[in-house]
Amino acid sequence: MNVLTSISINPTRYFNMTYIILDSVFIIIFLALLFFKKRYATFYFALIGGIIYWLVDYGLFYLASGSRQIFVSGIEQDSLHTALILFWMSMSYGITNFAFIWLCLSKDKHLKEWLFLIIMWWIACPILSSIGGGFNIETTRTTTKYHYIMVIFLLVGYGGLIIHNLFTKKSNINILWLCLIGIAVQFSWEAALLIGGIRPINSASLVTLFVDSLVETNMGMPYIYLIYLGFTYHYTEDLKKIKIK
């Protein structure tokens, strides 16, 4: 029996209302910084990423598969309250994750500063939120219901890029770079969740950390890269139209 079938992967988070408030303030400041520094493409891509995360988390994980549950002080929440909490959570990690990816793909001149800001907050927020008392909000989901679908997306995406590189002499795609970005994004915030006590440490912690890091965000990297190539062929980061000769 392999590791994935012998250990149930049920990503769980614990936090409180203080965490939600502090994180929401940070997200607003972060978006304002992107806009002020004219990272318009990153700004809009991050917003779209947050919305996509919410549609997947609420629509697919909660409504369609029933794999997502949210409890407040031990009481399971109804559809409305679940939608609201998932909206914040999805916008938070969707915005930061997609901004992380776009800034890496564009090799932003202040990439180190942007990434340090994001990762620093992921680590600091749980510590600061402890001033608001215990973590009485719990979110959990069962990934075994759909991880195989994610793996299919990953294989198709990277398989397509490999075939492209094998049969194309010019403009070979740096597949390793894309894979490293995809893994680094998920690994960074998964590790931050463990460090901050948001994600509980148990027998499945390391498996969840590595499996989620290898699959969940990484599966979308080939498709995001194609979107990035298509966008940057026509527009600059500050949304100026590129004259194609």
Backbone bond lengths (Angstrom), bond angles and torsions (degrees), N, CA, C in turn:
res aa  C-N    CA-C-N  psi(-1)  N-CA   C-N-CA  omega(-1)  CA-C   N-CA-C  phi
1 M - - - 1.470 - - 1.530 109.31 -
2 N 1.354 117.79 131.69 1.451 119.31 -178.10 1.523 111.35 -82.24
3 V 1.342 115.01 172.62 1.460 121.24 -174.52 1.519 111.60 -62.49
4 L 1.339 117.10 -41.11 1.458 120.83 -174.87 1.518 112.42 -66.83
5 T 1.326 117.38 -31.14 1.463 119.79 -179.54 1.519 112.19 -90.04
6 S 1.347 116.96 -21.59 1.463 119.74 -178.84 1.520 112.27 -86.55
7 I 1.345 117.73 -22.62 1.457 121.73 179.52 1.517 109.14 -120.50
8 S 1.325 116.56 124.99 1.462 121.07 178.62 1.523 109.94 -75.69
9 I 1.335 116.55 124.54 1.457 120.98 -180.00 1.521 108.35 -96.84
10 N 1.330 115.32 106.36 1.462 121.62 -178.79 1.529 109.31 -126.96
11 P 1.339 117.64 81.37 1.471 120.16 -178.73 1.529 111.07 -55.32
12 T 1.335 115.92 122.46 1.458 122.02 -178.05 1.519 109.80 -127.01
13 R 1.329 116.29 142.11 1.459 121.06 176.82 1.522 109.31 -128.59
14 Y 1.345 115.07 146.06 1.451 122.15 174.41 1.528 108.72 -125.12
15 F 1.325 117.15 131.25 1.459 120.80 178.59 1.524 108.48 -156.96
16 N 1.324 117.18 -177.09 1.459 120.96 179.65 1.527 110.35 -133.12
17 M 1.325 116.27 -179.25 1.452 120.15 -178.21 1.527 111.71 -65.93
18 T 1.331 117.02 -32.18 1.462 120.87 177.37 1.521 110.33 -60.50
19 Y 1.321 115.96 -40.54 1.463 121.16 177.83 1.528 110.32 -60.14
20 I 1.324 116.15 -45.41 1.470 120.63 -179.48 1.521 110.89 -61.79
21 I 1.343 116.85 -44.29 1.470 121.16 -178.29 1.523 111.16 -65.40
22 L 1.335 116.53 -49.83 1.468 120.41 -179.04 1.523 111.03 -61.23
23 D 1.316 116.08 -43.86 1.461 119.86 -178.31 1.522 111.42 -66.66
24 S 1.328 117.31 -37.19 1.461 120.93 178.54 1.530 111.03 -63.47
25 V 1.343 115.78 -40.19 1.467 120.51 177.51 1.529 109.91 -62.78
26 F 1.340 116.24 -43.45 1.467 119.88 179.54 1.519 111.08 -61.83
27 I 1.331 117.52 -44.11 1.463 121.34 -178.22 1.530 110.49 -60.40
28 I 1.331 117.03 -41.19 1.467 121.01 178.22 1.526 110.22 -63.65
29 I 1.338 117.03 -44.26 1.465 121.28 178.81 1.526 110.37 -63.99
30 F 1.322 116.23 -42.40 1.465 121.05 -179.07 1.528 111.03 -62.24
31 L 1.326 116.40 -45.64 1.462 120.39 177.62 1.529 111.11 -63.15
32 A 1.326 116.62 -39.05 1.463 120.67 178.45 1.532 110.93 -63.23
33 L 1.332 116.52 -39.42 1.462 120.52 177.91 1.526 111.19 -63.97
34 L 1.325 116.13 -43.92 1.469 119.92 177.97 1.521 110.64 -59.41
35 F 1.320 116.19 -44.22 1.464 120.64 -178.21 1.533 110.98 -68.68
36 F 1.330 116.53 -44.02 1.469 121.11 -179.29 1.523 111.02 -62.51
37 K 1.339 117.06 -37.69 1.470 121.62 179.70 1.529 112.19 -85.37
38 K 1.312 116.94 11.56 1.466 123.89 176.44 1.522 113.11 60.97
39 R 1.333 115.84 32.80 1.466 119.92 171.90 1.529 106.31 -90.56
40 Y 1.342 115.32 62.69 1.461 120.55 -172.63 1.528 112.46 -65.85
41 A 1.327 116.15 -42.04 1.467 119.52 -179.93 1.525 109.96 -63.04
42 T 1.330 115.99 -43.77 1.468 120.33 177.68 1.522 110.68 -62.66
43 F 1.326 116.47 -41.24 1.458 122.79 -179.99 1.526 111.04 -57.90
44 Y 1.322 117.27 -52.29 1.460 120.64 -176.97 1.522 111.84 -72.69
45 F 1.335 116.90 -35.77 1.461 120.28 177.85 1.526 110.05 -63.63
46 A 1.347 116.56 -39.62 1.461 121.26 179.09 1.528 111.17 -65.15
47 L 1.325 116.58 -42.94 1.464 120.11 178.18 1.529 111.32 -62.04
48 I 1.325 115.39 -45.01 1.462 119.89 178.27 1.530 110.09 -61.99
49 G 1.336 116.40 -38.47 1.453 120.87 178.04 1.518 112.09 -60.89
50 G 1.333 116.60 -41.46 1.451 120.68 178.03 1.517 112.09 -62.16
51 I 1.328 115.90 -43.11 1.468 120.45 179.21 1.529 110.86 -64.92
52 I 1.331 116.17 -41.08 1.470 120.17 178.04 1.522 110.47 -62.11
53 Y 1.335 116.75 -44.05 1.468 120.70 177.95 1.521 110.53 -56.99
54 W 1.345 116.39 -43.57 1.465 119.71 -177.63 1.533 111.24 -67.38
55 L 1.333 116.72 -42.06 1.464 119.94 178.62 1.523 111.40 -61.32
56 V 1.332 115.94 -39.01 1.464 120.27 178.86 1.526 110.47 -71.71
57 D 1.348 115.91 -47.20 1.463 120.14 -175.11 1.523 111.84 -66.64
58 Y 1.325 116.78 -46.79 1.457 120.22 -178.14 1.535 111.65 -82.77
59 G 1.332 115.47 -46.18 1.462 118.87 -176.10 1.512 113.75 -72.63
60 L 1.342 116.30 -47.15 1.470 120.48 -176.21 1.525 112.11 -87.57
61 F 1.342 116.09 -55.00 1.462 119.27 -174.68 1.531 112.70 -70.12
62 Y 1.344 117.51 -38.93 1.466 119.98 -175.83 1.531 112.60 -91.34
63 L 1.336 116.94 -57.25 1.456 119.97 -174.35 1.524 113.00 -75.17
64 A 1.333 116.75 -48.37 1.466 120.61 -173.16 1.523 113.23 -77.62
65 S 1.338 116.61 -52.35 1.467 119.52 -173.85 1.530 113.42 -95.96
66 G 1.332 117.29 -18.19 1.460 119.76 -178.18 1.514 113.44 66.73
67 S 1.326 116.69 23.41 1.463 120.67 -176.67 1.524 112.93 -90.51
68 R 1.327 117.80 -9.33 1.459 122.23 -177.60 1.529 111.49 -106.16
69 Q 1.317 117.75 132.95 1.464 123.21 176.29 1.526 109.55 -135.23
70 I 1.335 115.86 146.71 1.462 121.35 176.91 1.519 109.10 -131.46
71 F 1.337 115.55 132.58 1.465 122.02 179.45 1.531 109.28 -123.89
72 V 1.307 116.63 140.35 1.457 122.62 172.71 1.518 107.23 -121.28
73 S 1.332 116.06 117.29 1.476 122.23 -175.63 1.527 111.17 52.65
74 G 1.337 115.46 38.59 1.462 121.62 176.19 1.509 115.59 84.82
75 I 1.336 117.83 -2.63 1.471 121.29 -178.61 1.532 109.29 -102.56
76 E 1.340 116.67 123.95 1.459 120.03 179.42 1.528 110.02 -67.49
77 Q 1.327 115.44 135.82 1.454 121.16 -174.63 1.525 112.30 -88.21
78 D 1.341 115.17 152.52 1.456 119.78 178.89 1.522 110.70 -77.32
79 S 1.309 116.48 -179.08 1.459 121.96 -174.99 1.523 112.85 -60.60
80 L 1.333 117.87 -41.45 1.462 121.58 -177.75 1.522 111.72 -65.15
81 H 1.339 116.67 -50.95 1.464 119.92 -178.92 1.535 111.00 -66.42
82 T 1.324 116.30 -34.71 1.458 120.00 175.97 1.519 110.51 -63.59
83 A 1.328 116.25 -42.98 1.468 120.99 179.23 1.516 111.11 -61.34
84 L 1.326 117.62 -41.02 1.463 121.64 -178.23 1.524 111.60 -67.84
85 I 1.333 116.33 -45.61 1.466 119.41 179.82 1.521 110.65 -66.17
86 L 1.321 116.37 -41.44 1.466 119.61 178.75 1.526 111.45 -67.25
87 F 1.339 116.88 -30.66 1.460 119.21 177.66 1.521 110.29 -63.63
88 W 1.337 116.70 -47.06 1.470 118.84 177.30 1.524 110.66 -61.45
89 M 1.335 116.21 -48.75 1.457 120.25 -175.51 1.525 111.62 -62.72
90 S 1.318 116.40 -41.27 1.467 121.20 -179.28 1.522 111.32 -69.11
91 M 1.332 116.95 -42.27 1.461 120.03 178.71 1.522 110.46 -65.24
92 S 1.325 116.78 -38.75 1.461 120.84 -179.75 1.528 111.72 -61.22
93 Y 1.331 116.08 -59.09 1.462 119.09 -176.63 1.527 111.92 -78.40
94 G 1.319 117.50 -27.88 1.463 119.21 175.81 1.509 111.28 -65.25
95 I 1.332 117.02 -46.49 1.464 121.15 -179.36 1.522 111.56 -63.60
96 T 1.335 116.88 -48.86 1.466 119.24 -178.22 1.529 111.82 -68.89
97 N 1.340 117.60 -40.39 1.464 120.17 179.70 1.523 112.27 -64.64
98 F 1.321 116.87 -47.20 1.458 119.78 -177.67 1.526 111.27 -70.20
99 A 1.329 117.77 -34.03 1.462 120.14 174.90 1.526 109.56 -65.27
100 F 1.319 116.76 -43.45 1.471 123.63 176.78 1.525 109.06 -53.23
101 I 1.318 116.82 -49.64 1.470 121.68 -177.62 1.521 111.66 -64.61
102 W 1.342 117.04 -49.08 1.466 120.50 -175.75 1.528 111.40 -64.29
103 L 1.322 116.66 -40.30 1.462 120.81 179.18 1.529 110.71 -64.87
104 C 1.338 116.88 -35.95 1.470 120.19 176.90 1.523 110.97 -69.48
105 L 1.325 117.10 -43.86 1.468 120.41 -179.55 1.522 111.27 -63.17
106 S 1.329 116.63 -38.81 1.467 120.57 -179.28 1.524 112.53 -82.23
107 K 1.339 116.18 -6.72 1.467 122.37 -177.96 1.527 110.36 50.10
108 D 1.323 114.04 52.45 1.461 122.08 -178.31 1.529 110.68 -51.92
109 K 1.337 116.54 141.64 1.462 120.71 -176.62 1.534 112.06 -65.91
110 H 1.332 117.25 -19.92 1.464 121.21 175.93 1.533 110.63 -112.32
111 L 1.335 115.14 33.91 1.464 120.02 -175.86 1.524 112.11 -56.90
112 K 1.329 116.90 -44.04 1.472 120.45 -177.92 1.519 110.46 -60.86
113 E 1.330 116.69 -41.36 1.469 119.93 -179.28 1.531 111.72 -66.76
114 W 1.330 116.29 -44.34 1.464 120.17 179.60 1.526 111.20 -61.57
115 L 1.337 116.62 -46.57 1.465 120.38 -177.83 1.523 111.56 -67.88
116 F 1.342 116.18 -37.59 1.462 119.15 177.48 1.522 110.33 -63.33
117 L 1.324 116.93 -40.37 1.462 121.49 179.04 1.527 111.23 -60.69
118 I 1.339 116.30 -46.44 1.461 120.88 -178.66 1.522 111.69 -65.09
119 I 1.335 116.33 -52.02 1.468 120.51 -176.63 1.518 111.15 -66.55
120 M 1.341 116.90 -38.39 1.462 120.39 177.52 1.522 110.74 -58.58
121 W 1.355 116.43 -41.59 1.452 119.32 -179.79 1.518 111.84 -69.14
122 W 1.327 117.16 -39.89 1.459 120.20 177.99 1.530 111.20 -56.19
123 I 1.332 116.65 -36.19 1.466 120.86 -179.55 1.527 111.28 -81.44
124 A 1.342 116.52 -39.26 1.465 120.80 -173.77 1.524 113.88 -75.98
125 C 1.328 117.88 -36.18 1.466 121.17 -173.44 1.529 113.70 -57.02
126 P 1.331 119.65 -46.22 1.477 118.78 179.29 1.525 112.62 -61.34
127 I 1.337 116.04 -36.30 1.463 119.96 -179.19 1.524 110.33 -67.95
128 L 1.327 116.60 -45.27 1.461 120.90 179.94 1.527 111.67 -65.42
129 S 1.335 115.63 -36.95 1.475 119.25 -176.00 1.521 112.92 -70.27
130 S 1.322 117.77 -13.35 1.463 120.68 179.49 1.531 111.64 -64.98
131 I 1.349 117.52 -17.51 1.466 120.19 177.50 1.533 110.58 -67.69
132 G 1.316 116.78 -16.36 1.463 121.52 -179.57 1.512 113.69 -90.59
133 G 1.330 116.90 8.91 1.463 120.00 178.89 1.513 112.91 98.96
134 G 1.320 115.98 -165.90 1.464 121.27 -177.21 1.514 113.35 -67.92
135 F 1.328 114.68 160.65 1.473 121.01 179.25 1.532 107.64 -86.81
136 N 1.319 116.56 97.87 1.464 120.87 -174.82 1.528 113.89 -100.64
137 I 1.338 116.91 0.07 1.467 120.85 178.12 1.524 108.51 -104.73
138 E 1.316 116.25 127.86 1.476 121.47 -177.78 1.523 109.99 -123.47
139 T 1.326 116.12 130.36 1.465 120.95 172.14 1.523 107.91 -120.58
140 T 1.322 116.19 138.85 1.462 120.05 -179.84 1.519 109.81 -146.02
141 R 1.319 116.65 152.15 1.462 121.42 175.93 1.524 109.42 -149.75
142 T 1.312 115.91 153.10 1.469 122.36 179.65 1.513 108.90 -104.22
143 T 1.327 117.37 107.40 1.467 121.00 -173.53 1.519 113.55 -78.42
144 T 1.350 117.86 -17.87 1.463 119.56 -176.53 1.524 112.41 -63.91
145 K 1.349 117.14 -15.38 1.458 120.76 -178.95 1.525 112.29 -76.88
146 Y 1.323 117.46 -18.52 1.470 118.38 -174.83 1.528 114.22 -143.60
147 H 1.332 118.46 2.80 1.464 119.05 -178.86 1.529 111.40 -61.97
148 Y 1.320 116.78 -32.79 1.465 119.08 -179.93 1.529 110.94 -63.71
149 I 1.341 116.64 -32.81 1.469 120.25 177.33 1.529 109.45 -66.73
150 M 1.333 116.49 -41.34 1.461 121.01 178.43 1.525 110.86 -62.12
151 V 1.331 116.17 -41.00 1.466 120.21 179.92 1.528 110.30 -64.24
152 I 1.324 117.32 -37.39 1.469 120.69 177.24 1.526 110.11 -62.29
153 F 1.334 117.21 -45.91 1.463 120.94 177.08 1.525 110.95 -59.31
154 L 1.340 116.09 -41.57 1.467 120.47 179.93 1.523 111.13 -63.40
155 L 1.342 116.96 -46.01 1.459 121.03 -178.58 1.525 111.97 -65.26
156 V 1.330 116.47 -42.35 1.469 120.36 179.72 1.526 110.31 -64.96
157 G 1.334 116.31 -45.14 1.460 120.20 -178.01 1.511 113.22 -63.94
158 Y 1.311 116.46 -54.95 1.468 119.68 -178.83 1.526 111.48 -71.35
159 G 1.338 116.65 -31.15 1.465 119.29 175.64 1.517 111.11 -61.54
160 G 1.322 116.18 -40.89 1.456 120.62 177.72 1.521 112.15 -62.84
161 L 1.344 116.59 -41.36 1.469 120.24 179.00 1.534 111.33 -66.80
162 I 1.333 116.14 -38.43 1.472 119.95 178.63 1.527 110.46 -63.90
163 I 1.318 116.28 -45.25 1.473 120.53 178.53 1.525 110.21 -61.61
164 H 1.334 116.64 -41.45 1.468 121.17 177.68 1.522 110.65 -57.47
165 N 1.349 116.75 -48.21 1.459 120.41 -178.51 1.524 112.49 -66.61
166 L 1.346 116.98 -34.44 1.461 120.34 -178.93 1.522 112.55 -68.75
167 F 1.332 116.45 -30.40 1.460 119.97 -174.61 1.532 113.58 -112.30
168 T 1.327 117.23 7.22 1.459 120.58 178.39 1.519 109.74 -121.47
169 K 1.318 116.89 127.95 1.457 121.16 -178.09 1.531 111.93 -83.04
170 K 1.328 116.84 -31.18 1.454 120.59 -176.52 1.533 111.11 -105.72
171 S 1.336 115.42 153.36 1.469 122.84 173.64 1.516 112.90 53.94
172 N 1.330 116.29 49.71 1.464 119.08 176.02 1.525 110.68 -63.99
173 I 1.297 117.00 139.01 1.465 122.99 -177.94 1.526 109.62 -83.25
174 N 1.322 116.55 134.46 1.466 121.83 178.68 1.535 108.61 -79.11
175 I 1.318 115.78 85.70 1.458 121.75 -175.19 1.524 111.61 -64.64
176 L 1.326 116.65 -38.46 1.464 120.33 -179.78 1.525 110.55 -61.91
177 W 1.335 117.28 -40.92 1.467 121.87 179.49 1.528 110.65 -62.56
178 L 1.322 116.50 -43.97 1.462 120.45 178.64 1.528 110.81 -62.59
179 C 1.322 116.44 -44.17 1.456 121.36 -178.80 1.526 111.04 -63.93
180 L 1.325 116.46 -40.60 1.457 120.84 179.00 1.525 111.52 -64.37
181 I 1.329 116.78 -38.24 1.471 120.43 177.47 1.527 109.42 -63.75
182 G 1.337 115.70 -49.20 1.460 120.48 -178.56 1.515 112.91 -59.20
183 I 1.338 116.59 -41.38 1.463 121.05 179.56 1.522 110.41 -71.49
184 A 1.338 116.97 -42.95 1.468 121.63 -176.00 1.521 112.27 -62.37
185 V 1.343 116.93 -39.97 1.464 120.46 -179.65 1.519 110.31 -59.96
186 Q 1.320 116.37 -55.47 1.462 120.91 -176.32 1.518 111.41 -66.97
187 F 1.341 116.48 -41.82 1.468 119.87 -178.13 1.522 110.85 -63.10
188 S 1.337 116.98 -39.94 1.462 120.93 -177.37 1.515 111.61 -60.45
189 W 1.362 116.58 -48.91 1.461 115.79 -176.97 1.523 112.85 -82.09
190 E 1.343 118.00 -24.95 1.463 119.18 173.08 1.527 109.89 -64.94
191 A 1.343 116.53 -42.67 1.468 120.91 178.59 1.519 110.68 -66.03
192 A 1.340 116.61 -39.25 1.465 120.73 178.65 1.527 110.74 -63.95
193 L 1.335 116.99 -37.33 1.462 120.57 177.97 1.529 110.90 -63.22
194 L 1.335 116.56 -39.72 1.465 120.50 178.56 1.527 110.89 -68.21
195 I 1.341 115.95 -44.37 1.465 120.72 -178.51 1.529 110.80 -62.44
196 G 1.340 116.19 -39.90 1.456 120.87 -176.63 1.506 114.80 -83.90
197 G 1.334 117.94 -2.24 1.456 121.00 179.50 1.516 113.77 79.83
198 I 1.333 117.11 7.82 1.465 121.04 176.65 1.528 109.58 -72.30
199 R 1.314 114.89 -42.90 1.464 121.00 175.37 1.529 108.17 -96.73
200 P 1.339 119.87 123.84 1.466 120.99 -178.51 1.523 112.13 -67.36
201 I 1.315 115.93 146.84 1.461 121.22 177.07 1.529 108.56 -94.58
202 N 1.328 115.60 117.43 1.459 121.08 179.61 1.523 109.37 -148.87
203 S 1.331 116.75 -166.52 1.466 121.05 -175.63 1.525 113.17 -64.37
204 A 1.343 116.75 -21.73 1.467 120.09 -177.93 1.520 112.88 -101.73
205 S 1.334 117.68 3.19 1.461 121.24 -173.65 1.534 112.83 -60.27
206 L 1.330 116.21 -49.86 1.469 119.49 -177.33 1.524 111.51 -67.89
207 V 1.338 116.33 -39.17 1.463 119.81 178.29 1.526 109.82 -62.63
208 T 1.332 116.49 -44.54 1.461 120.98 178.45 1.519 110.54 -60.98
209 L 1.340 116.79 -44.05 1.459 121.98 180.00 1.519 111.70 -58.57
210 F 1.327 116.84 -50.02 1.463 120.21 -174.60 1.530 112.74 -77.11
211 V 1.319 117.21 -40.73 1.469 119.43 -179.60 1.528 110.87 -66.08
212 D 1.339 116.78 -47.25 1.459 120.21 178.73 1.526 110.95 -61.63
213 S 1.338 117.00 -39.99 1.461 120.91 -179.19 1.526 111.95 -65.73
214 L 1.307 116.29 -38.15 1.464 120.37 -178.54 1.524 112.40 -75.43
215 V 1.344 116.93 -30.88 1.458 119.87 -169.76 1.525 114.60 -108.75
216 E 1.314 118.32 -53.27 1.461 121.06 -160.47 1.527 114.74 -62.41
217 T 1.326 118.78 -58.68 1.475 119.77 177.57 1.516 110.54 -80.07
218 N 1.310 115.80 -36.49 1.457 121.18 -176.18 1.525 113.05 -60.32
219 M 1.336 117.13 -30.33 1.463 119.41 -177.77 1.528 111.54 -63.36
220 G 1.336 117.12 -25.17 1.463 119.98 -177.46 1.508 114.48 -91.30
221 M 1.334 118.00 -7.37 1.459 120.38 -174.24 1.532 114.65 -60.56
222 P 1.342 120.19 -43.60 1.472 118.71 178.48 1.525 112.67 -59.28
223 Y 1.323 116.84 -39.61 1.464 121.48 -178.21 1.533 111.27 -73.43
224 I 1.339 115.93 -39.54 1.461 120.13 176.73 1.529 110.12 -63.60
225 Y 1.333 116.44 -38.99 1.465 119.93 179.67 1.522 111.38 -63.32
226 L 1.319 117.21 -39.83 1.467 120.33 177.61 1.529 110.58 -64.41
227 I 1.338 116.51 -39.20 1.463 120.64 176.19 1.521 109.95 -63.51
228 Y 1.327 115.82 -42.66 1.464 121.07 178.83 1.533 111.37 -60.71
229 L 1.329 116.37 -45.49 1.469 120.35 179.14 1.526 110.93 -62.08
230 G 1.329 116.59 -44.45 1.460 120.33 -179.87 1.515 112.20 -63.53
231 F 1.339 116.25 -40.95 1.468 119.79 -179.09 1.520 111.42 -69.07
232 T 1.337 117.15 -48.86 1.463 120.82 -175.42 1.526 112.57 -71.62
233 Y 1.308 117.17 -12.41 1.470 119.80 174.49 1.531 110.32 -72.44
234 H 1.328 116.02 -27.86 1.460 120.73 -176.17 1.529 113.87 -108.97
235 Y 1.365 117.08 -26.01 1.464 119.35 -174.03 1.529 111.37 -136.13
236 T 1.349 114.99 153.88 1.455 121.30 173.57 1.531 108.82 -88.49
237 E 1.323 116.44 176.29 1.457 121.22 179.98 1.523 111.99 -60.80
238 D 1.341 116.87 -33.87 1.472 119.12 178.83 1.527 112.20 -91.66
239 L 1.344 115.48 20.77 1.467 124.26 172.85 1.531 114.57 68.40
240 K 1.318 115.80 24.39 1.459 119.04 174.34 1.526 109.21 -83.56
241 K 1.314 115.58 139.05 1.459 121.41 -178.77 1.517 110.88 -70.13
242 I 1.329 117.13 131.71 1.454 122.40 178.02 1.520 109.25 -90.95
243 K 1.312 115.90 127.86 1.452 120.21 178.56 1.514 110.04 -77.94
244 I 1.334 115.54 115.49 1.465 120.32 -178.18 1.514 109.68 -90.07
245 K 1.315 116.23 122.92 1.468 120.68 -177.70 1.536 110.31 -82.83
